[in-house]
Amino acid sequence: MEYIILVGVLLLFILLIMGKGYIDSKISEKDFIKKLYENYGTAATREYKVGELDEHISMYYQKHQEAQQIDNITWNDLHMDDVYYKLNYSHSAAGDEYLYYRLRTPWQDKEELDQFEKHVQYFMEHADERVAMQLQFAKLGRMGKYSLFEYLEYLDTLGERNNIRYFLAILLVFFGIAMMFYSAPIGVCVLLLSLARNMMFYYKEQKEIEPYISSFHYILRLMEAAEKIGKEPIAEIEKERKELLSLCKAMEGFRRNSFIVLSGSRSGISVSSNPLEVIFDYARMIFYLDLIKFNQMLRMVREHLPEIDKMVTMAGSLETVIVTGEYRSYLQGEYCIPKLLSGLEDTECCLKIEQMYHPLLDNPVKNDIEVKRGILLTGSNASGKSTFLRAVALNAVLAQTLHTCMASAYEGSMFRIYSSMSLQDDLESGDSYYMVEVKSIRRILMQVKEAEQDGKRVLCFVDEVLRGTNTVERIAASTQILTALAKEHAVCFAATHDLELTKLLGSVYDNYHFEEEIIEDDIFFPYRIQRGPAVSRNAIALLKMLGYEETLVKDAEAMAETFLQTGEWQGSVSGDQ
């Protein structure tokens, strides 16, 4: 009787803990949903670990590389890591990784962008449906340290696995139990030894497969999220819902009895520990339940890699739709939906942007630009040339990826986008700055040539062409390079300090400039783009403002003025100065 009471009390205790865990999880979920409504459109606050973006979040992109994506040089030139951090509102690894892929993969199909836009508008206007989706993405959560695709890549390292050795170890346990009926002391010894052996061996095996178990847990959560999304009564994404349910059905065997290896903890919304899980853990150790099931699941994962990939793609793309809408809400109307030209509309290269700004600047100055051929941008140091180039390039990328521009209006062709701006010496290869620059520009020339053959458009950005060599050769080579980039199917934005290029390239490039204002021995930059080549110089003026000797400044001004009038340098330097 006492034992029955003890067992009853124990069961009641377990039920109370389970009940509390369930209530806590529901309260946590309710609070999370409340935050989804209240914090929609506020600044993204997620913190990232060092290397997380390049080494892990980028894995989906690395496994889905294709022609004409944003290459590494352009990505780094535009500081796209920082742009990603600013606009990522994802709650799942699938959303994180697909958003990164999307930002590096501009659409070239207007119909795909139109469909994307319809989804974005729908979830911006239907908060309840959006929150229902975000809740599922939060339950899906993240993997932790590594990407799912990193785990899948190394599945083959496990080789072929079978369960024979596990079954033999289980038989040893039952042999010990059976021996107790013949000789209790011997049976107990055999049982204890077999249990000890099984638990030690279990930890060794479990350590080997633990990373892969983590990936299986994520796949199971992915299937659960896909099924929940598939059952949401959202007509706008009916096609996606049906396909998600179809993928889940194809992998149903993977999920069957998966609770054997499913941990009680999940990413996303916290779940309280379940006492039954502790008990079940001991059963796993003794009878290898999760190891046996793991081998079955491993085989099914290897057979269904395409389905898993498709499920990640669809979940990630749907979350990217919602992320785009939330970023637009954060912009509070300071954005536009681009008008992208294709087919019969796109009879010539064009780009027209009104009130454009850079999203990473706190108080940006907005500019307008309209071009049908390349522009040559001149101006003094720190006047805004490089920031302007990045703003145009970034808006072109966002126009064809998230269909969202930091401007009041954007109209342009559908481009392949490349840049050569923030280059550095390559210490690993031993290339000098000049060699790095030459190779970078050559890749753009090759893309322009390739695009000419397949009827596509190229939009490229070059900051200070060939700055790594002497003046005479730089101007000669720059003239020919920029002429080669001035094609009917290409638009090149180039910034330079070489005013000679404004005359040499006047027939194929339009001239624009930024200029400074000097007021009461101080220098100001309005950051407003203006037509024509630059006419002011600030380098020598800055020497005076910083307290250089008056004689030095006047002599420098005189030499510069003489050169501008005659085209020749006058004067010499005495050796005893």
BALUM-158567 format. One record per residue (C-alpha): residue number from 1; x negated, y negated, z. Coordinates in nm, 4 decimals, decimal comma, padded with zeros to 6 digits. Layout:
seq px py pz
NUM X Y Z
...
***
This chain:
seq px py pz
1 00,0000 00,0000 00,0000
2 -00,2826 -00,2357 00,0924
3 -00,4503 -00,1683 -00,2426
4 -00,1280 -00,2478 -00,4272
5 -00,0980 -00,5791 -00,2390
6 -00,4636 -00,6604 -00,3127
7 -00,4169 -00,5870 -00,6825
8 -00,0993 -00,7954 -00,6854
9 -00,2724 -01,0891 -00,5211
10 -00,5610 -01,0583 -00,7681
11 -00,3239 -01,0515 -01,0661
12 -00,1351 -01,3520 -00,9274
13 -00,4635 -01,5379 -00,8859
14 -00,5597 -01,4606 -01,2451
15 -00,2186 -01,5709 -01,3710
16 -00,2430 -01,8962 -01,1757
17 -00,5853 -01,9718 -01,3224
18 -00,4628 -01,8846 -01,6725
19 -00,1569 -02,1020 -01,6196
20 -00,3701 -02,3927 -01,5008
21 -00,6002 -02,3474 -01,7996
22 -00,3028 -02,3527 -02,0356
23 -00,1582 -02,6654 -01,8717
24 -00,4981 -02,8390 -01,8776
25 -00,5422 -02,7569 -02,2459
26 -00,1985 -02,8982 -02,3267
27 -00,2718 -03,2156 -02,1303
28 -00,6060 -03,2464 -02,3111
29 -00,4326 -03,1967 -02,6450
30 -00,1670 -03,4560 -02,5594
31 -00,4343 -03,7106 -02,4623
32 -00,6258 -03,6368 -02,7818
33 -00,3146 -03,6924 -02,9958
34 -00,2499 -04,0203 -02,8162
35 -00,6023 -04,1363 -02,9004
36 -00,5545 -04,0408 -03,2653
37 -00,2615 -04,2831 -03,2828
38 -00,4149 -04,5599 -03,0720
39 -00,7716 -04,5563 -03,2072
40 -00,6852 -04,5240 -03,5752
41 -00,8897 -04,7763 -03,7701
42 -01,1295 -04,8705 -03,4887
43 -01,5061 -04,8518 -03,5433
44 -01,6580 -04,5042 -03,5741
45 -01,8540 -04,4311 -03,2549
46 -02,0003 -04,0855 -03,3032
47 -02,3683 -04,0473 -03,2184
48 -02,5971 -03,8304 -03,4317
49 -02,9031 -03,6303 -03,3347
50 -03,2357 -03,6935 -03,5049
51 -03,2438 -03,5033 -03,8356
52 -02,8812 -03,3904 -03,8063
53 -02,7730 -03,5520 -04,1318
54 -03,0645 -03,4453 -04,3522
55 -03,1140 -03,0990 -04,2068
56 -02,7614 -02,9763 -04,1315
57 -02,4740 -03,1996 -04,2465
58 -02,6257 -03,2105 -04,5945
59 -02,6116 -02,8308 -04,6336
60 -02,2807 -02,8181 -04,8226
61 -02,4212 -03,0704 -05,0710
62 -02,7439 -02,8720 -05,1052
63 -02,5442 -02,5573 -05,1869
64 -02,3286 -02,7447 -05,4395
65 -02,5757 -02,9502 -05,6351
66 -02,4813 -03,0437 -05,9879
67 -02,5845 -03,2831 -06,2623
68 -02,5478 -03,6598 -06,2145
69 -02,5147 -03,6661 -05,8383
70 -02,6675 -03,9517 -05,6406
71 -03,0337 -03,8530 -05,6223
72 -03,2597 -03,8954 -05,3207
73 -03,4260 -04,2150 -05,4443
74 -03,0940 -04,3893 -05,5022
75 -02,9468 -04,2556 -05,1756
76 -03,2408 -04,3938 -04,9771
77 -03,2519 -04,7211 -05,1712
78 -02,8894 -04,7916 -05,0769
79 -02,9336 -04,6896 -04,7106
80 -02,6557 -04,4379 -04,7577
81 -02,7313 -04,2626 -04,4275
82 -02,6186 -04,5788 -04,2477
83 -02,3145 -04,6100 -04,4732
84 -02,2214 -04,2496 -04,3899
85 -02,2509 -04,3151 -04,0163
86 -02,0295 -04,6199 -04,0459
87 -01,7411 -04,4526 -04,2245
88 -01,7431 -04,0958 -04,0953
89 -01,4308 -04,0332 -03,8854
90 -01,4332 -03,6553 -03,9321
91 -01,3550 -03,4166 -03,6464
92 -01,4892 -03,0989 -03,8082
93 -01,8084 -02,9721 -03,9647
94 -01,6187 -02,9091 -04,2885
95 -01,5192 -03,2769 -04,2942
96 -01,8718 -03,3936 -04,2060
97 -02,0344 -03,1907 -04,4792
98 -01,7803 -03,2513 -04,7528
99 -01,7839 -03,6283 -04,6920
100 -02,1625 -03,6260 -04,7365
101 -02,1222 -03,4239 -05,0560
102 -01,8498 -03,6563 -05,1830
103 -02,0631 -03,9672 -05,1305
104 -02,3375 -03,8053 -05,3371
105 -02,1037 -03,6818 -05,6101
106 -01,9291 -03,9647 -05,7984
107 -01,6249 -03,8524 -05,9908
108 -01,6384 -03,8907 -06,3664
109 -01,2741 -03,7861 -06,4097
110 -01,0167 -04,0609 -06,3606
111 -00,7324 -03,8135 -06,3043
112 -00,9145 -03,6574 -06,0071
113 -00,9607 -04,0015 -05,8546
114 -00,5941 -04,0850 -05,9080
115 -00,4940 -03,7657 -05,7255
116 -00,7355 -03,8482 -05,4441
117 -00,5818 -04,1948 -05,4176
118 -00,2302 -04,0544 -05,3906
119 -00,3367 -03,8368 -05,0976
120 -00,5143 -04,1276 -04,9257
121 -00,2101 -04,3534 -04,9561
122 00,0221 -04,0820 -04,8277
123 -00,1683 -04,0187 -04,5049
124 -00,2189 -04,3901 -04,4447
125 00,1585 -04,4344 -04,4598
126 00,2603 -04,1174 -04,2695
127 00,0990 -04,1274 -03,9253
128 00,2688 -03,8147 -03,7863
129 00,1531 -03,5976 -04,0749
130 -00,1972 -03,7450 -04,0518
131 -00,2218 -03,6725 -03,6788
132 -00,0963 -03,3167 -03,7312
133 -00,3795 -03,2622 -03,9794
134 -00,6410 -03,4296 -03,7609
135 -00,5405 -03,2091 -03,4686
136 -00,6140 -02,8992 -03,6762
137 -00,9484 -03,0413 -03,7871
138 -01,0361 -03,1133 -03,4228
139 -00,9490 -02,7534 -03,3279
140 -01,1683 -02,6359 -03,6143
141 -01,4465 -02,8488 -03,4674
142 -01,8155 -02,8237 -03,5419
143 -02,0735 -02,5449 -03,5416
144 -02,3155 -02,6949 -03,2954
145 -02,6782 -02,7077 -03,4010
146 -02,6597 -02,5543 -03,7487
147 -02,4364 -02,5647 -04,0538
148 -02,2170 -02,2686 -04,1471
149 -02,4013 -02,2552 -04,4785
150 -02,7334 -02,2127 -04,3012
151 -02,5995 -01,9035 -04,1266
152 -02,4458 -01,7648 -04,4452
153 -02,7737 -01,8150 -04,6275
154 -02,9513 -01,5835 -04,3838
155 -02,6929 -01,3051 -04,3720
156 -02,9137 -01,0868 -04,5878
157 -03,1913 -01,0970 -04,3264
158 -02,9784 -00,8662 -04,1096
159 -02,9989 -00,5946 -04,3719
160 -02,7586 -00,3010 -04,3756
161 -02,6127 -00,2217 -04,0346
162 -02,4137 00,0783 -03,9146
163 -02,2391 00,1761 -03,5910
164 -02,3734 00,5287 -03,5377
165 -02,6212 00,4308 -03,2655
166 -02,3481 00,2420 -03,0804
167 -02,1138 00,5415 -03,0837
168 -02,3919 00,7642 -02,9485
169 -02,4520 00,5201 -02,6610
170 -02,0792 00,5201 -02,5786
171 -02,0753 00,9008 -02,5754
172 -02,3540 00,8892 -02,3172
173 -02,1274 00,6869 -02,0840
174 -01,8441 00,9374 -02,1182
175 -02,0926 01,2203 -02,0671
176 -02,1884 01,0659 -01,7307
177 -01,8198 01,0407 -01,6332
178 -01,7632 01,4025 -01,7318
179 -02,0681 01,5135 -01,5323
180 -01,9131 01,3647 -01,2172
181 -01,6517 01,6419 -01,2273
182 -01,9303 01,9003 -01,2360
183 -02,1731 01,7331 -00,9936
184 -02,0862 01,3950 -00,8480
185 -02,4461 01,2896 -00,7646
186 -02,5785 01,3908 -01,1076
187 -02,2794 01,2384 -01,2823
188 -02,3183 00,9094 -01,0955
189 -02,6897 00,8967 -01,1796
190 -02,6260 00,9704 -01,5468
191 -02,3447 00,7149 -01,5557
192 -02,5485 00,4407 -01,3869
193 -02,8493 00,5045 -01,6102
194 -02,6352 00,5011 -01,9239
195 -02,4612 00,1823 -01,8123
196 -02,7942 00,0132 -01,7361
197 -02,9388 00,1315 -02,0655
198 -02,6342 00,0153 -02,2604
199 -02,6336 -00,3287 -02,0974
200 -03,0060 -00,3826 -02,1621
201 -02,9733 -00,2684 -02,5222
202 -02,6595 -00,4792 -02,5613
203 -02,8424 -00,7995 -02,4650
204 -03,1192 -00,7241 -02,7154
205 -02,8708 -00,6636 -02,9971
206 -02,6482 -00,9493 -02,8928
207 -02,9386 -01,1950 -02,8989
208 -03,0210 -01,0885 -03,2554
209 -02,6695 -01,1401 -03,3882
210 -02,5532 -01,4279 -03,1669
211 -02,6108 -01,7007 -03,4293
212 -02,4090 -01,5028 -03,6804
213 -02,1320 -01,4386 -03,4287
214 -02,1127 -01,8164 -03,3905
215 -02,0630 -01,8496 -03,7642
216 -01,7920 -01,5806 -03,7581
217 -01,6153 -01,7698 -03,4827
218 -01,6197 -02,0761 -03,7044
219 -01,4809 -01,8813 -03,9994
220 -01,2006 -01,7548 -03,7769
221 -01,1223 -02,1092 -03,6662
222 -01,1397 -02,2171 -04,0281
223 -00,8833 -01,9541 -04,1208
224 -00,6610 -02,0575 -03,8319
225 -00,6807 -02,4246 -03,9325
226 -00,6164 -02,3366 -04,2963
227 -00,3111 -02,1332 -04,1998
228 -00,1732 -02,4102 -03,9757
229 -00,2285 -02,6717 -04,2482
230 -00,0742 -02,4373 -04,5029
231 00,2411 -02,4161 -04,2918
232 00,2708 -02,7924 -04,2355
233 00,5795 -02,9196 -04,4259
234 00,3833 -03,1802 -04,6251
235 00,5035 -03,1920 -04,9853
236 00,2201 -03,4275 -05,0901
237 -00,0381 -03,1496 -05,0516
238 00,1800 -02,8545 -05,1511
239 -00,0740 -02,7262 -05,4028
240 -00,3529 -02,7309 -05,1442
241 -00,1314 -02,5700 -04,8781
242 -00,0412 -02,2784 -05,1042
243 -00,4022 -02,2192 -05,1975
244 -00,5145 -02,2257 -04,8338
245 -00,2526 -01,9662 -04,7416
246 -00,3616 -01,7524 -05,0341
247 -00,7244 -01,7667 -04,9175
248 -00,6213 -01,6705 -04,5643
249 -00,4289 -01,3716 -04,6969
250 -00,7325 -01,2548 -04,8953
251 -00,9398 -01,2575 -04,5749
252 -00,6800 -01,1161 -04,3364
253 -00,8919 -00,8046 -04,2796
254 -01,1700 -01,0221 -04,1415
255 -00,9389 -01,1706 -03,8816
256 -00,7769 -00,8416 -03,7771
257 -00,8924 -00,7494 -03,4216
258 -01,1400 -01,0390 -03,4357
259 -01,0528 -01,1221 -03,0732
260 -01,3136 -00,8622 -02,9822
261 -01,5906 -01,1037 -03,0840
262 -01,4020 -01,4317 -03,0386
263 -01,5369 -01,6403 -02,7531
264 -01,3062 -01,8246 -02,5163
265 -01,4750 -02,1570 -02,5878
266 -01,4004 -02,3658 -02,8937
267 -01,5375 -02,6802 -03,0425
268 -01,3100 -02,9811 -03,0537
269 -01,0555 -02,9789 -02,7729
270 -01,1845 -02,8190 -02,4557
271 -01,0254 -02,4992 -02,3328
272 -01,0559 -02,3771 -01,9750
273 -01,2272 -02,0450 -01,9048
274 -01,0129 -01,7375 -01,8991
275 -01,0857 -01,4858 -01,6177
276 -00,9818 -01,2000 -01,8465
277 -01,2674 -01,3003 -02,0781
278 -01,5145 -01,2328 -01,7955
279 -01,3706 -00,8836 -01,7474
280 -01,3677 -00,8238 -02,1205
281 -01,7345 -00,9299 -02,1423
282 -01,8333 -00,6316 -01,9279
283 -01,6316 -00,4007 -02,1520
284 -01,8215 -00,5409 -02,4494
285 -02,1565 -00,4766 -02,2838
286 -02,0752 -00,1183 -02,1915
287 -01,8906 -00,0062 -02,5026
288 -02,0468 -00,2366 -02,7669
289 -01,7015 -00,3467 -02,8781
290 -01,8154 -00,6783 -03,0318
291 -02,1262 -00,5236 -03,1915
292 -01,9177 -00,2599 -03,3675
293 -01,6654 -00,5168 -03,4836
294 -01,9467 -00,7510 -03,5852
295 -02,0796 -00,5002 -03,8379
296 -01,7353 -00,4662 -03,9927
297 -01,6963 -00,8435 -04,0097
298 -02,0442 -00,8839 -04,1557
299 -01,9512 -00,6600 -04,4451
300 -01,6318 -00,8567 -04,5093
301 -01,8103 -01,1938 -04,4986
302 -02,0563 -01,0729 -04,7593
303 -01,7652 -00,9643 -04,9771
304 -01,5702 -01,2887 -04,9368
305 -01,8313 -01,5645 -04,9626
306 -01,6439 -01,7372 -05,2508
307 -01,3228 -01,7500 -05,0447
308 -01,5061 -01,8932 -04,7443
309 -01,6727 -02,1563 -04,9603
310 -01,3389 -02,2533 -05,1152
311 -01,1750 -02,2785 -04,7739
312 -01,4491 -02,5116 -04,6482
313 -01,4171 -02,7174 -04,9656
314 -01,0423 -02,7594 -04,9343
315 -01,0459 -02,8319 -04,5605
316 -01,3333 -03,0761 -04,6046
317 -01,1738 -03,2539 -04,8996
318 -00,8444 -03,2983 -04,7119
319 -01,0239 -03,4416 -04,4106
320 -01,2229 -03,6746 -04,6375
321 -00,8904 -03,8060 -04,7690
322 -00,7875 -03,8940 -04,4119
323 -01,1324 -04,0359 -04,3302
324 -01,1086 -04,2670 -04,6320
325 -00,7722 -04,3962 -04,5166
326 -00,9006 -04,4579 -04,1647
327 -01,2033 -04,6468 -04,2960
328 -00,9743 -04,8636 -04,5054
329 -00,7695 -04,9362 -04,1945
330 -01,0904 -05,0369 -04,0157
331 -01,1660 -05,2830 -04,2973
332 -00,8381 -05,4642 -04,2196
333 -00,7572 -05,5489 -04,5775
334 -01,1125 -05,6487 -04,6734
335 -01,1270 -05,3921 -04,9525
336 -00,9711 -05,3121 -05,2881
337 -00,8786 -05,0067 -05,4915
338 -01,1017 -05,0154 -05,8000
339 -00,9778 -05,0177 -06,1557
340 -01,1977 -04,7665 -06,3332
341 -01,2024 -04,7603 -06,7097
342 -01,2284 -04,4429 -06,9118
343 -01,1266 -04,3076 -07,2487
344 -00,9686 -04,5630 -07,4807
345 -00,9905 -04,8378 -07,2165
346 -01,3682 -04,8162 -07,1980
347 -01,4694 -04,9588 -07,5342
348 -01,7836 -05,1206 -07,3904
349 -01,9791 -05,1236 -07,0671
350 -01,8349 -05,3715 -06,8253
351 -01,8446 -05,4519 -06,4574
352 -01,6406 -05,7204 -06,2854
353 -01,6352 -05,7639 -05,9072
354 -01,4725 -06,0445 -05,7107
355 -01,5550 -06,1434 -05,3525
356 -01,7956 -05,8528 -05,3153
357 -01,9868 -05,7937 -04,9931
358 -02,2173 -05,5396 -04,8291
359 -02,0429 -05,3253 -04,5619
360 -02,3490 -05,2976 -04,3382
361 -02,3739 -05,6750 -04,2836
362 -02,1952 -05,8313 -03,9874
363 -02,1202 -06,1673 -04,1534
364 -02,1660 -06,1071 -04,5251
365 -02,1533 -06,3784 -04,7900
366 -01,9172 -06,2740 -05,0683
367 -02,0099 -06,3088 -05,4342
368 -01,8495 -06,2652 -05,7757
369 -02,0172 -06,1057 -06,0747
370 -01,8969 -06,0183 -06,4249
371 -02,1302 -05,8591 -06,6780
372 -02,1126 -05,6786 -07,0090
373 -02,4877 -05,6375 -07,0390
374 -02,7810 -05,6331 -06,8020
375 -02,8694 -05,9191 -06,5715
376 -03,2079 -06,0470 -06,4656
377 -03,2053 -06,1782 -06,1106
378 -03,4663 -06,4276 -05,9953
379 -03,5135 -06,6279 -05,6796
380 -03,7401 -06,6891 -05,3862
381 -03,8302 -06,4439 -05,1125
382 -03,5490 -06,3638 -04,8658
383 -03,2929 -06,5404 -05,0855
384 -03,0700 -06,2334 -05,1163
385 -03,1694 -06,0637 -05,4414
386 -03,2253 -05,7134 -05,2998
387 -02,9146 -05,7258 -05,0797
388 -02,7081 -05,8304 -05,3812
389 -02,8406 -05,5403 -05,5892
390 -02,7599 -05,2972 -05,3095
391 -02,4111 -05,4422 -05,2659
392 -02,3299 -05,3957 -05,6351
393 -02,4774 -05,0441 -05,6439
394 -02,3046 -04,9380 -05,3230
395 -01,9670 -05,0643 -05,4414
396 -02,0118 -04,8767 -05,7680
397 -02,0842 -04,5575 -05,5720
398 -01,7869 -04,6059 -05,3372
399 -01,5603 -04,6841 -05,6329
400 -01,6247 -04,3405 -05,7825
401 -01,6416 -04,1423 -05,4578
402 -01,3965 -04,2819 -05,2002
403 -01,2073 -04,5022 -05,4493
404 -01,2635 -04,7936 -05,2133
405 -01,4642 -05,1113 -05,2735
406 -01,5828 -05,3901 -05,0446
407 -01,4333 -05,6608 -05,2643
408 -01,1058 -05,8283 -05,3516
409 -01,1162 -05,6788 -05,7040
410 -01,3340 -05,4273 -05,8872
411 -01,3128 -05,3283 -06,2526
412 -01,5724 -05,1210 -06,4267
413 -01,6680 -04,8257 -06,6387
414 -01,7255 -04,4856 -06,4844
415 -02,1013 -04,4806 -06,4488
416 -02,3888 -04,2564 -06,3661
417 -02,5708 -04,4564 -06,1003
418 -02,9477 -04,4776 -06,0402
419 -03,1852 -04,7160 -05,8653
420 -03,5540 -04,7839 -05,8137
421 -03,5909 -05,0255 -05,5251
422 -03,7391 -04,9260 -05,1875
423 -04,0359 -04,7202 -05,3027
424 -04,3431 -04,6210 -05,1002
425 -04,6745 -04,4456 -05,1548
426 -04,6332 -04,0676 -05,1587
427 -04,9021 -03,9469 -04,9191
428 -04,8165 -03,5784 -04,9648
429 -04,8682 -03,5786 -05,3409
430 -05,1412 -03,8434 -05,3303
431 -04,9497 -04,0743 -05,5640
432 -05,0205 -04,4455 -05,5326
433 -04,7367 -04,6952 -05,5145
434 -04,7756 -04,7654 -05,8859
435 -04,7516 -04,3959 -05,9762
436 -04,4433 -04,3528 -05,7576
437 -04,2879 -04,6577 -05,9242
438 -04,3676 -04,5401 -06,2777
439 -04,2176 -04,1963 -06,2113
440 -03,9070 -04,3493 -06,0521
441 -03,8381 -04,5780 -06,3477
442 -03,9122 -04,3006 -06,5971
443 -03,6333 -04,0879 -06,4491
444 -03,3885 -04,3756 -06,5168
445 -03,5114 -04,4078 -06,8750
446 -03,4539 -04,0345 -06,9222
447 -03,1000 -04,0654 -06,7855
448 -03,0237 -04,3548 -07,0203
449 -03,1470 -04,1459 -07,3127
450 -02,9434 -03,8435 -07,2011
451 -02,6304 -04,0520 -07,1461
452 -02,6605 -04,1960 -07,4959
453 -02,6458 -03,8449 -07,6375
454 -02,3355 -03,7343 -07,4427
455 -02,1446 -04,0626 -07,4575
456 -02,1678 -04,1498 -07,0866
457 -02,2490 -04,4803 -06,9156
458 -02,5434 -04,5627 -06,6877
459 -02,5572 -04,8310 -06,4219
460 -02,9091 -04,8847 -06,2868
461 -03,0848 -05,1157 -06,0427
462 -03,4530 -05,2060 -06,0406
463 -03,6117 -05,4331 -05,7802
464 -03,9416 -05,5928 -05,8833
465 -04,0397 -05,3914 -06,1896
466 -04,3937 -05,2524 -06,1665
467 -04,4946 -05,4670 -05,8705
468 -04,7837 -05,2270 -05,8119
469 -05,0038 -05,3570 -06,0958
470 -05,1635 -05,6807 -06,2223
471 -04,9624 -05,9735 -06,3587
472 -05,0484 -05,9465 -06,7291
473 -04,9806 -05,5737 -06,7621
474 -04,6775 -05,5963 -06,5332
475 -04,5054 -05,8570 -06,7499
476 -04,5910 -05,6759 -07,0753
477 -04,4766 -05,3341 -06,9503
478 -04,1724 -05,4747 -06,7660
479 -04,0530 -05,6444 -07,0823
480 -04,0596 -05,3193 -07,2761
481 -03,9079 -05,1112 -06,9953
482 -03,6187 -05,3515 -06,9381
483 -03,5616 -05,3743 -07,3122
484 -03,5348 -04,9942 -07,3223
485 -03,2745 -05,0129 -07,0434
486 -03,0692 -05,2733 -07,2318
487 -02,8561 -05,0260 -07,4267
488 -02,4907 -05,0491 -07,5287
489 -02,4025 -04,7677 -07,2912
490 -02,6126 -04,8969 -07,0009
491 -02,6066 -05,1894 -06,7606
492 -02,9269 -05,2745 -06,5758
493 -02,9510 -05,5092 -06,2777
494 -03,3150 -05,6101 -06,2332
495 -03,4684 -05,8467 -05,9774
496 -03,8063 -06,0086 -06,0393
497 -04,0376 -06,2880 -05,9319
498 -04,1825 -06,3090 -06,2829
499 -04,0073 -06,6100 -06,4369
500 -04,1708 -06,5250 -06,7691
501 -03,9266 -06,2366 -06,8063
502 -03,6289 -06,4740 -06,8087
503 -03,7503 -06,6110 -07,1437
504 -03,8891 -06,2897 -07,2881
505 -03,5638 -06,1008 -07,2195
506 -03,3184 -06,3853 -07,2740
507 -03,1661 -06,2221 -07,5809
508 -03,0712 -05,8964 -07,4039
509 -03,0219 -05,9984 -07,0385
510 -02,8135 -06,2661 -06,8706
511 -03,0027 -06,4747 -06,6159
512 -02,8808 -06,5255 -06,2593
513 -03,0595 -06,6452 -05,9505
514 -03,0455 -06,7105 -05,5778
515 -03,2005 -07,0222 -05,4334
516 -03,2864 -07,1722 -05,0982
517 -03,2153 -07,5148 -04,9497
518 -03,4819 -07,7133 -04,7649
519 -03,3362 -07,9568 -04,5131
520 -03,5494 -08,1549 -04,2686
521 -03,8506 -07,9265 -04,2928
522 -03,6375 -07,6175 -04,2473
523 -03,5299 -07,3608 -04,5033
524 -03,1775 -07,2189 -04,5448
525 -03,0435 -06,9431 -04,7675
526 -02,6792 -06,9760 -04,8809
527 -02,6941 -06,6281 -05,0492
528 -02,4744 -06,7479 -05,3380
529 -02,5490 -06,6105 -05,6819
530 -02,5783 -06,8731 -05,9567
531 -02,6152 -06,8635 -06,3314
532 -02,9469 -06,9223 -06,5003
533 -03,3074 -06,8520 -06,3950
534 -03,4500 -06,9709 -06,0648
535 -03,6026 -07,3190 -06,0708
536 -03,7110 -07,3618 -05,7090
537 -04,0085 -07,2138 -05,5225
538 -04,0401 -07,1680 -05,1482
539 -04,3621 -06,9765 -05,0920
540 -04,5843 -07,2845 -05,0702
541 -04,3170 -07,4844 -04,8868
542 -04,3120 -07,2159 -04,6199
543 -04,6862 -07,2632 -04,5668
544 -04,6259 -07,6269 -04,4826
545 -04,3369 -07,5450 -04,2471
546 -04,5520 -07,2937 -04,0634
547 -04,8245 -07,5528 -03,9953
548 -05,0853 -07,4831 -04,2645
549 -05,3302 -07,7694 -04,3313
550 -05,1840 -08,0417 -04,5522
551 -05,4805 -08,0374 -04,7933
552 -05,4423 -07,6618 -04,8527
553 -05,0700 -07,7002 -04,9221
554 -05,1152 -07,9958 -05,1614
555 -05,3893 -07,8213 -05,3577
556 -05,1735 -07,5102 -05,3933
557 -04,8762 -07,7184 -05,5129
558 -05,0941 -07,8982 -05,7656
559 -05,2326 -07,5716 -05,9077
560 -04,8852 -07,4226 -05,9377
561 -04,7435 -07,7323 -06,1084
562 -05,0301 -07,7444 -06,3586
563 -04,9799 -07,3776 -06,4464
564 -04,6053 -07,4254 -06,5012
565 -04,6749 -07,7161 -06,7400
566 -04,9723 -07,5741 -06,9327
567 -04,9499 -07,1987 -06,8861
568 -05,3112 -07,1956 -06,7696
569 -05,4757 -07,1985 -06,4274
570 -05,6873 -07,5098 -06,3668
571 -05,9592 -07,5736 -06,1100
572 -06,2290 -07,3646 -05,9450
573 -06,3336 -07,2708 -05,5955
574 -06,6681 -07,3857 -05,4596
575 -06,8828 -07,1209 -05,2929
576 -06,9702 -07,3478 -04,9980
577 -06,6112 -07,4208 -04,9014
***
